[in-house]
């Protein structure tokens, strides 16, 4: 099968309707939403454009299914997740190609995401049977304390375009394991990966109504009524801090449980005793994973003044060796950014830095021809007032600044409203512990450029949000604690 024929076959295998109450159906009014190929700007396929009425129908289906799903045996819930995990692994090549077509990253990167996404189903399939409470004698000895863990109830999930499968499984897996039903709204740029995942869960035996999926052009119009409905008990959102604030405000009316994984501005600190080659390896992972379109991406590099020039030169050499092109092409390292808006924002931030005195070592331009490409870029002599040291870049741009002391490095790392992740490179154990304790983030990569792991709690502090996804902590977000006081 030729490349074009395989792409068409993968696209044609994806359902394009809304999934409500275990049924695939069209949107109210029959509206359709085009899904764009970011490497060409052309429409790949159209999916249903859900309306507020569709969203309310989805919530109704979730609410109707909640009681029965909560009573389902934990082992049965876990087995559904296990079967879905196995199906994802089996279909990894097609799922990766589908993701690349709608999101842009290379097929190799998409395959890595599919493997990561599948692990959440495997991890929480095992956690489903480990939900427990406690029984103890109370402090007076004249009674007993019983605690039990129960599902929160119907959830609303809003997932982003940059990791369209993994950000779905990271929310859906613990909800399914805990016994919660859900309504999922994927990003309008990348609905296909979520629709393919929904088909897998349907075939794995997930009962109708447990998972409901609304694809839509206008996210706010379909989400706001869900948040104001008393049947909704939890919201989990991954996206920008700006949108997160609005959703928090809308959720206040119903006092919803919330998990917010918001923006980042990750510092990458390289101390004078660091292994330079290891730091450069980590920098490439932390910066260029997902074309730099990741909340965990290293946003700014703070390097000790004794190493800064050598580090910047080494980073520029590695960045210049990356192959830019359509993600489906052989040996491509860097695909396009997701859309014109994202590409233009990256270009604007680079221009601002250069106008303020930053020097371009490599890159600094968008690609020629169709698609939303931007060259891998390294900037040095970046002034403190450059916007890209304050704002999330979400692109393949690495600004390098310097520091002269540990205290200055920690202060620079914390000079932001965000607090998702930081990266620290040093071979001094005492320094490592001191810096890790001093940095105001929810996660730290110590001598490694990737922190994401299904067995670890993912989340931030400050304006990067609250709540944790993954790890033992992940299922706690979907459980309420009930206390029973027993007279004995």
Backbone torsions as a table, in degrees:
resi	resn	phi	psi	omega
1	UNK	NA	129.5	179.3
2	UNK	-68.2	165.4	-180.0
3	UNK	-59.2	-45.8	-180.0
4	UNK	-62.9	-40.8	-179.2
5	UNK	-66.3	-40.0	179.1
6	UNK	-66.6	-40.9	177.4
7	UNK	-59.4	-43.8	178.8
8	UNK	-63.5	-40.5	-179.5
9	UNK	-64.3	-41.2	179.1
10	UNK	-64.8	-41.9	179.2
11	UNK	-66.3	-41.1	-177.4
12	UNK	-69.9	-19.3	-179.7
13	UNK	-80.8	-9.7	-176.0
14	UNK	-89.8	129.8	172.5
15	UNK	-62.5	146.2	-177.3
16	UNK	-119.5	9.1	179.5
17	UNK	-98.1	-176.7	171.1
18	UNK	-81.6	150.8	178.3
19	UNK	-116.1	107.2	-174.2
20	UNK	-133.6	124.5	177.1
21	UNK	59.7	32.0	179.0
22	UNK	82.2	9.8	-178.7
23	UNK	-126.3	141.7	172.2
24	UNK	-88.1	131.1	-176.8
25	UNK	-151.0	164.3	178.3
26	UNK	-82.2	163.4	179.3
27	UNK	-77.2	157.6	173.5
28	UNK	-55.5	129.8	-179.3
29	UNK	83.0	-7.8	175.5
30	UNK	74.2	15.6	-178.1
31	UNK	-65.7	151.2	-179.3
32	UNK	-127.7	152.3	-177.8
33	UNK	-121.4	124.0	179.7
34	UNK	-79.3	138.8	176.8
35	UNK	-106.1	123.3	-171.1
36	UNK	-95.5	143.9	169.8
37	UNK	-85.6	110.5	-174.8
38	UNK	-69.1	-12.2	178.3
39	UNK	-84.6	-15.2	-179.8
40	UNK	-128.7	-21.2	-174.7
41	UNK	81.4	3.3	-178.2
42	UNK	-91.5	155.2	178.8
43	UNK	-78.2	127.9	179.0
44	UNK	-82.4	-46.2	-172.2
45	UNK	-168.3	164.7	176.7
46	UNK	-116.2	145.4	176.8
47	UNK	-125.1	168.9	-179.0
48	UNK	-63.2	138.6	177.8
49	UNK	-101.9	93.4	-174.4
50	UNK	-64.8	150.6	-179.2
51	UNK	-117.3	167.7	179.4
52	UNK	-52.8	-38.1	178.2
53	UNK	-62.9	-36.3	176.7
54	UNK	-65.6	-40.6	179.5
55	UNK	-62.9	-41.5	179.2
56	UNK	-67.8	-34.8	175.3
57	UNK	-64.2	-39.0	178.2
58	UNK	-64.6	-42.6	177.9
59	UNK	-64.6	-39.0	176.9
60	UNK	-60.1	-42.0	178.7
61	UNK	-64.7	-40.8	179.0
62	UNK	-65.1	-42.7	179.8
63	UNK	-64.8	-40.9	179.7
64	UNK	-65.0	-32.4	-177.0
65	UNK	-87.4	-10.4	-169.6
66	UNK	-61.3	-50.1	-174.1
67	UNK	-61.6	-45.9	-178.9
68	UNK	-66.8	-40.1	179.9
69	UNK	-65.7	-37.7	178.0
70	UNK	-63.6	-29.9	179.0
71	UNK	-82.2	-10.9	-179.3
72	UNK	-63.7	139.7	-177.4
73	UNK	-58.8	135.4	178.2
74	UNK	-52.7	-39.3	179.1
75	UNK	-62.3	-38.6	178.9
76	UNK	-66.3	-39.9	177.1
77	UNK	-63.1	-42.5	179.4
78	UNK	-64.6	-37.2	-179.3
79	UNK	-68.1	-33.6	175.7
80	UNK	-62.9	-45.4	177.9
81	UNK	-62.6	-38.9	179.7
82	UNK	-65.0	-42.7	178.5
83	UNK	-64.6	-37.9	178.3
84	UNK	-66.5	-40.0	175.9
85	UNK	-57.0	-48.3	-178.6
86	UNK	-63.3	-37.2	178.9
87	UNK	-67.3	-39.7	178.2
88	UNK	-62.1	-45.3	179.3
89	UNK	-60.5	-42.8	-178.5
90	UNK	-66.2	-34.6	-176.7
91	UNK	-100.3	17.5	-171.2
92	UNK	-56.3	-40.8	-177.1
93	UNK	-63.9	-45.3	179.9
94	UNK	-69.0	-39.9	179.1
95	UNK	-64.8	-37.1	178.7
96	UNK	-67.1	-43.0	178.5
97	UNK	-62.4	-43.6	178.5
98	UNK	-58.1	-44.8	180.0
99	UNK	-62.7	-43.7	179.3
100	UNK	-61.7	-41.0	-178.8
101	UNK	-61.0	-40.4	-175.5
102	UNK	-93.6	-22.5	-175.1
103	UNK	-110.1	-32.5	172.6
104	UNK	111.6	-28.4	-175.3
105	UNK	-63.5	162.0	-177.7
106	UNK	-62.4	155.4	179.2
107	UNK	-60.3	-36.5	178.5
108	UNK	-61.0	-42.6	177.5
109	UNK	-67.6	-38.4	178.8
110	UNK	-63.2	-40.7	178.2
111	UNK	-62.8	-36.9	177.1
112	UNK	-64.8	-39.1	177.3
113	UNK	-66.3	-41.1	179.5
114	UNK	-59.5	-42.7	178.2
115	UNK	-63.2	-42.5	178.3
116	UNK	-63.6	-45.2	-179.2
117	UNK	-61.6	-43.5	-178.5
118	UNK	-60.7	-35.1	-177.0
119	UNK	-63.2	-26.8	176.4
120	UNK	-66.5	-37.5	176.5
121	UNK	-65.9	-40.6	179.8
122	UNK	-67.9	-45.4	-178.1
123	UNK	-59.6	-49.2	-175.4
124	UNK	-79.9	-15.0	170.1
125	UNK	-64.3	-30.8	179.0
126	UNK	-83.9	-27.5	179.2
127	UNK	-78.5	-20.9	-177.5
128	UNK	-56.8	-33.9	-176.8
129	UNK	-94.4	9.6	-177.7
130	UNK	-119.1	28.2	175.5
131	UNK	-88.2	121.0	-174.9
132	UNK	-145.5	162.3	175.7
133	UNK	-117.9	-147.1	179.1
134	UNK	-151.0	159.5	177.4
135	UNK	-135.9	127.0	-177.4
136	UNK	-152.7	159.9	173.9
137	UNK	-73.9	135.4	179.5
138	UNK	-75.7	176.4	-170.8
139	UNK	-66.3	-25.4	180.0
140	UNK	-86.4	-15.1	-176.4
141	UNK	80.6	-1.5	-175.7
142	UNK	-103.8	9.7	179.7
143	UNK	-158.5	179.0	-178.8
144	UNK	-128.9	151.0	176.0
145	UNK	-110.9	123.8	176.8
146	UNK	-120.9	127.7	173.1
147	UNK	-119.5	141.7	177.9
148	UNK	-132.1	150.1	-179.4
149	UNK	-107.3	127.9	-177.9
150	UNK	-130.7	150.6	-178.8
151	UNK	-61.3	143.7	179.7
152	UNK	-60.1	-42.2	-176.9
153	UNK	123.6	-165.0	-176.1
154	UNK	-58.3	132.4	-176.9
155	UNK	-115.6	152.9	171.6
156	UNK	-116.7	126.1	-179.9
157	UNK	-117.5	132.7	174.0
158	UNK	-119.5	115.6	-173.2
159	UNK	-110.2	152.7	-174.4
160	UNK	-92.1	174.1	-178.3
161	UNK	-87.6	-17.9	-170.4
162	UNK	-77.3	-32.2	172.8
163	UNK	-129.3	75.2	-166.3
164	UNK	-68.4	-21.5	176.5
165	UNK	-98.1	-47.9	-175.6
166	UNK	-64.7	-37.3	179.0
167	UNK	-71.4	-20.4	172.0
168	UNK	-75.9	-50.4	-177.4
169	UNK	-66.4	-30.5	-178.9
170	UNK	-66.1	-26.6	177.0
171	UNK	-94.7	-45.6	-173.5
172	UNK	-68.2	-38.7	-175.5
173	UNK	-61.2	-50.5	179.1
174	UNK	-67.4	-31.4	178.3
175	UNK	-65.2	-45.4	178.1
176	UNK	-62.5	-44.5	-179.1
177	UNK	-62.3	-37.0	-177.7
178	UNK	-79.1	-17.6	-178.8
179	UNK	98.0	26.6	179.0
180	UNK	-101.6	146.7	170.3
181	UNK	-94.4	170.8	-171.9
182	UNK	-158.3	155.7	168.3
183	UNK	-119.8	126.0	-176.4
184	UNK	-114.5	130.7	174.1
185	UNK	-116.4	103.1	176.8
186	UNK	-77.8	162.7	178.0
187	UNK	-62.6	145.1	-177.1
188	UNK	-66.0	-25.5	179.3
189	UNK	-72.3	-28.1	-171.9
190	UNK	-136.0	59.8	-179.5
191	UNK	-80.1	-18.8	-170.7
192	UNK	-66.9	-39.5	179.5
193	UNK	-62.2	-39.2	178.2
194	UNK	-68.5	-38.8	178.9
195	UNK	-65.5	-39.5	176.9
196	UNK	-65.5	-39.4	177.9
197	UNK	-65.4	-38.7	178.2
198	UNK	-62.2	-42.6	177.9
199	UNK	-60.5	-39.4	178.4
200	UNK	-63.4	-44.8	179.3
201	UNK	-66.0	-37.5	176.9
202	UNK	-60.6	-46.2	-179.2
203	UNK	-70.9	-22.2	177.3
204	UNK	-79.3	-6.1	176.1
205	UNK	102.6	13.8	177.4
206	UNK	-67.0	124.2	-176.4
207	UNK	-62.3	149.2	177.2
208	UNK	-57.7	139.6	179.6
209	UNK	94.4	-21.8	179.3
210	UNK	-69.4	-44.4	176.6
211	UNK	-117.1	128.9	177.6
212	UNK	-132.2	134.3	-173.7
213	UNK	-125.5	127.3	179.1
214	UNK	-118.4	111.2	170.4
215	UNK	-90.5	139.2	-175.2
216	UNK	-160.9	149.9	176.8
217	UNK	-76.1	-40.1	-175.8
218	UNK	-104.6	94.2	-175.5
219	UNK	-62.1	-46.0	-176.8
220	UNK	-60.6	-37.6	-177.0
221	UNK	-66.0	-33.4	-178.8
222	UNK	-91.6	-23.9	-177.5
223	UNK	-84.8	-41.2	-174.3
224	UNK	-55.9	-47.0	179.0
225	UNK	-63.4	-29.0	177.5
226	UNK	-66.5	-38.3	-177.3
227	UNK	-73.8	-21.2	179.7
228	UNK	-94.1	-1.6	-179.5
229	UNK	-90.8	130.3	-176.7
230	UNK	-66.1	-13.9	178.0
231	UNK	-72.8	-23.6	177.2
232	UNK	-77.4	132.6	-178.1
233	UNK	-117.0	-12.7	-178.9
234	UNK	-153.7	146.0	173.0
235	UNK	-123.8	133.3	171.2
236	UNK	-126.8	125.4	-174.6
237	UNK	-131.5	136.0	169.6
238	UNK	-122.0	122.1	-177.8
239	UNK	169.4	-157.3	-175.0
240	UNK	-73.1	154.5	176.9
241	UNK	-64.4	-36.6	-179.9
242	UNK	-58.9	-49.0	178.9
243	UNK	-69.1	-37.8	179.5
244	UNK	-57.9	-40.5	177.7
245	UNK	-59.4	-43.0	-179.7
246	UNK	-63.7	-41.4	-179.8
247	UNK	-67.9	-35.5	176.6
248	UNK	-63.2	-42.3	177.4
249	UNK	-61.7	-45.7	-178.8
250	UNK	-66.3	-29.6	-178.5
251	UNK	-78.5	-13.5	-174.8
252	UNK	-65.2	-33.7	-176.7
253	UNK	-58.1	-41.2	-179.2
254	UNK	-98.7	6.1	-179.4
255	UNK	50.5	53.7	-175.4
256	UNK	-74.3	145.6	164.2
257	UNK	-64.8	140.6	-177.4
258	UNK	-138.2	145.8	166.2
259	UNK	-125.8	126.2	-176.1
260	UNK	-126.0	114.1	174.8
261	UNK	-110.8	101.7	-166.6
262	UNK	-110.0	-154.4	-172.6
263	UNK	-67.6	167.4	178.7
264	UNK	-138.6	165.0	175.6
265	UNK	-151.8	62.4	-166.0
266	UNK	-67.4	123.8	172.3
267	UNK	-83.2	145.3	176.4
268	UNK	-120.9	107.1	-173.1
269	UNK	-100.9	127.3	178.0
270	UNK	-120.7	112.1	-177.8
271	UNK	-88.9	165.9	-170.6
272	UNK	-65.3	-21.0	-179.2
273	UNK	-96.8	8.2	-176.2
274	UNK	-68.6	152.1	168.8
275	UNK	-73.5	108.8	-171.4
276	UNK	-62.8	-43.0	179.8
277	UNK	-63.4	-41.3	178.2
278	UNK	-65.1	-38.4	178.7
279	UNK	-65.3	-39.3	177.8
280	UNK	-67.9	-39.7	175.6
281	UNK	-59.9	-46.6	179.9
282	UNK	-65.6	-36.0	179.7
283	UNK	-63.1	-40.9	179.3
284	UNK	-65.0	-38.7	177.2
285	UNK	-68.0	-47.5	-175.1
286	UNK	-68.9	-32.1	-178.5
287	UNK	-88.4	-45.2	-166.4
288	UNK	-98.7	-2.8	173.6
289	UNK	-58.8	129.1	176.7
290	UNK	64.6	33.0	-179.3
291	UNK	61.6	21.7	-176.6
292	UNK	81.5	0.1	-179.3
293	UNK	-91.2	68.8	-179.4
294	UNK	-146.3	141.1	178.1
295	UNK	-65.5	-21.5	178.7
296	UNK	-90.6	-2.1	-176.8
297	UNK	-62.2	140.0	173.9
298	UNK	-62.2	118.6	-174.7
299	UNK	-95.2	-26.2	-177.5
300	UNK	-152.1	137.2	-176.9
301	UNK	-107.3	117.5	176.8
302	UNK	-107.8	112.4	-171.9
303	UNK	-121.1	137.7	178.6
304	UNK	-57.0	140.4	-173.1
305	UNK	-57.4	-25.4	179.7
306	UNK	-74.3	-18.8	-177.9
307	UNK	-115.5	-8.9	-168.2
308	UNK	-58.5	-45.9	-177.3
309	UNK	-65.1	-45.5	-179.9
310	UNK	-66.1	-40.0	178.6
311	UNK	-63.1	-48.0	-178.4
312	UNK	-61.8	-41.5	179.2
313	UNK	-64.8	-42.5	178.4
314	UNK	-65.0	-39.2	178.9
315	UNK	-66.6	-40.9	178.9
316	UNK	-63.3	-40.2	178.3
317	UNK	-60.7	-43.1	-179.0
318	UNK	-70.9	-39.7	179.9
319	UNK	-66.4	-37.9	-178.4
320	UNK	-68.9	-19.0	180.0
321	UNK	-87.1	-2.0	-179.2
322	UNK	-78.8	138.8	178.5
323	UNK	-90.5	125.9	-179.8
324	UNK	-101.9	135.5	178.5
325	UNK	173.3	-174.9	177.0
326	UNK	-61.7	133.8	-172.9
327	UNK	-60.7	-20.7	-179.7
328	UNK	-83.4	-10.5	-178.0
329	UNK	-78.6	150.6	-178.9
330	UNK	-61.5	140.3	172.1
331	UNK	64.5	13.8	176.7
332	UNK	-73.5	132.2	177.7
333	UNK	-97.6	-36.6	-172.1
334	UNK	-127.3	115.6	176.3
335	UNK	-89.5	-169.3	179.6
336	UNK	-77.2	162.4	166.6
337	UNK	-71.9	166.6	-166.2
338	UNK	-70.7	-32.8	179.7
339	UNK	-159.4	176.9	-177.1
340	UNK	-63.7	-36.8	-180.0
341	UNK	-60.1	-44.4	-179.1
342	UNK	-67.7	-43.2	178.6
343	UNK	-61.1	-43.1	-177.9
344	UNK	-66.5	-34.3	178.1
345	UNK	-66.1	-42.8	178.2
346	UNK	-60.8	-46.1	179.5
347	UNK	-60.7	-39.4	179.9
348	UNK	-64.5	-42.7	-179.8
349	UNK	-66.8	-38.9	177.7
350	UNK	-66.1	-44.6	179.3
351	UNK	-59.8	-41.1	178.7
352	UNK	-61.1	-44.4	-179.0
353	UNK	-64.6	-42.5	-179.2
354	UNK	-65.8	-41.4	178.4
355	UNK	-62.4	-26.9	-179.6
356	UNK	-90.7	0.4	174.1
357	UNK	119.0	-2.7	178.8
358	UNK	-66.6	149.2	179.1
359	UNK	-106.9	137.1	179.8
360	UNK	-91.6	115.7	175.9
361	UNK	-84.7	-36.4	179.0
362	UNK	-156.0	148.1	176.9
363	UNK	78.7	-142.1	178.0
364	UNK	96.3	9.2	-177.7
365	UNK	-139.4	157.0	170.7
366	UNK	-78.8	166.4	-179.1
367	UNK	-79.1	161.7	175.2
368	UNK	-86.3	153.7	175.0
369	UNK	82.6	-166.6	-176.6
370	UNK	-72.6	165.7	178.8
371	UNK	92.2	166.9	-171.7
372	UNK	-108.5	58.3	-175.5
373	UNK	-88.3	149.7	172.3
374	UNK	-143.1	134.0	-176.2
375	UNK	-67.1	142.8	169.7
376	UNK	-57.1	130.6	-167.4
377	UNK	-132.1	138.6	173.4
378	UNK	-125.3	129.4	178.5
379	UNK	-118.2	140.2	174.9
380	UNK	-122.2	174.1	-178.5
381	UNK	51.5	40.9	-177.6
382	UNK	-77.0	121.3	-178.3
383	UNK	-73.7	156.8	-176.2
384	UNK	-62.4	-25.0	-176.8
385	UNK	-92.1	5.9	176.9
386	UNK	-65.7	136.2	-176.4
387	UNK	-61.7	-32.6	-175.4
388	UNK	-72.5	-8.4	170.2
389	UNK	-83.9	-15.3	-179.6
390	UNK	-106.1	-34.0	-174.8
391	UNK	-103.6	151.1	178.1
392	UNK	-70.9	125.2	-175.1
393	UNK	-76.9	-47.5	-178.3
394	UNK	55.5	50.3	178.5
395	UNK	-169.4	176.0	-173.1
396	UNK	-82.2	55.4	-175.7
397	UNK	-124.6	127.3	-177.8
398	UNK	-119.2	103.2	175.0
399	UNK	-87.3	132.0	-177.3
400	UNK	-112.6	123.6	175.1
401	UNK	-121.8	171.6	-175.7
402	UNK	-121.2	161.0	171.1
403	UNK	-141.8	163.0	-177.4
404	UNK	-119.0	-12.7	-179.4
405	UNK	-144.4	161.0	178.3
406	UNK	-59.9	-42.2	-178.2
407	UNK	-63.2	-39.7	178.8
408	UNK	-66.2	-37.5	179.2
409	UNK	-64.7	-46.0	-179.6
410	UNK	-64.9	-41.0	179.3
411	UNK	-63.0	-41.6	178.8
412	UNK	-66.0	-40.0	179.7
413	UNK	-61.9	-37.8	-175.9
414	UNK	-88.0	-0.5	-176.8
415	UNK	-81.1	63.7	-178.2
416	UNK	-163.3	155.0	175.9
417	UNK	-77.5	-13.4	-176.2
418	UNK	-91.8	162.5	179.3
419	UNK	-160.7	55.1	-178.7
420	UNK	-88.3	-62.1	-175.4
421	UNK	-146.7	154.3	172.5
422	UNK	-137.3	157.2	177.8
423	UNK	-122.1	135.2	-175.0
424	UNK	-131.4	126.5	177.2
425	UNK	-119.9	114.6	177.6
426	UNK	-161.3	152.4	176.2
427	UNK	-104.7	5.6	-179.6
428	UNK	-96.5	113.3	-176.0
429	UNK	-61.9	-43.2	-178.8
430	UNK	-62.6	-44.4	177.5
431	UNK	-62.9	-42.9	-178.2
432	UNK	-57.4	-46.9	-179.1
433	UNK	-67.1	-41.1	-179.6
434	UNK	-63.4	-43.2	-179.1
435	UNK	-70.5	-42.9	179.1
436	UNK	-60.4	-37.9	177.4
437	UNK	-70.8	-33.1	-174.6
438	UNK	-82.9	-21.1	-178.0
439	UNK	-79.6	135.6	-176.3
440	UNK	-93.3	74.9	177.6
441	UNK	-140.6	161.4	177.8
442	UNK	-81.2	-18.4	-178.0
443	UNK	-142.9	150.3	175.6
444	UNK	-137.1	132.0	170.7
445	UNK	-96.4	106.6	-178.7
446	UNK	-94.7	109.3	-177.5
447	UNK	58.3	31.3	171.0
448	UNK	-152.5	148.6	-172.3
449	UNK	-98.2	2.4	177.6
450	UNK	-133.0	129.5	179.9
451	UNK	-109.8	-19.1	-173.4
452	UNK	-65.6	129.8	179.1
453	UNK	-158.8	129.5	-178.1
454	UNK	-56.6	-25.8	-178.1
455	UNK	-86.9	0.5	-176.7
456	UNK	-115.6	149.1	179.0
457	UNK	-76.5	120.5	-177.2
458	UNK	-103.3	128.5	177.1
459	UNK	165.0	170.0	-173.9
460	UNK	-127.4	-173.5	177.5
461	UNK	-128.3	-179.6	-177.9
462	UNK	53.0	-135.2	-175.7
463	UNK	-82.2	8.3	174.1
464	UNK	-87.7	-1.9	171.9
465	UNK	113.9	-164.2	-178.5
466	UNK	-156.2	161.1	-173.4
467	UNK	92.0	161.8	-179.3
468	UNK	-132.0	142.4	177.2
469	UNK	-120.0	138.7	-177.5
470	UNK	88.3	170.6	179.3
471	UNK	67.5	-171.2	176.2
472	UNK	-65.0	-28.4	-177.1
473	UNK	-72.0	-25.1	-172.6
474	UNK	-59.5	-39.9	-177.5
475	UNK	-75.3	-22.0	179.7
476	UNK	-61.7	-29.1	-179.5
477	UNK	-64.8	-15.8	-175.2
478	UNK	-114.9	15.2	-178.7
479	UNK	-126.6	137.0	170.7
480	UNK	-98.2	150.8	175.6
481	UNK	-103.9	124.6	176.4
482	UNK	-111.9	131.2	-179.4
483	UNK	-107.7	130.7	177.5
484	UNK	-116.5	119.6	177.4
485	UNK	-90.6	122.9	-174.0
486	UNK	-113.3	127.1	175.1
487	UNK	-84.4	125.9	-176.9
488	UNK	-145.9	NA	NA
